[in-house]
Amino acid sequence: MRIYRITSMVLMIACTALLVHSNHQKNETAKIVDQYFDLQSEYTKIFDDVQELEQYSDRLEEQVDLLTSFISNAEYEIDTVTSDKPLNK
């Protein structure tokens, strides 16, 4: 009878340990899923910011092209540092 009690106590302790370990694994899995969704939303935000910056860069490039089209190389020298000619105004 004593062996059965010891065996049942050992089995209860083992089952309790397995349940604790199982719950710990479930909590870790939930944390990983939460991190995944957090990273996914952060990626979406960063991707949207990059697209916005690309559009802004395109607009700036268009404005620079427009401004340089107003400057005629015959009338103005764009690079005054390396140019031998002074600016004509």
Salt bridges, closest charged atoms under 4 A:
GLU28 OE2 - LYS31 NZ 3.92
ASP49 OD2 - LYS45 NZ 3.65
GLU77 OE1 - LYS85 NZ 3.97
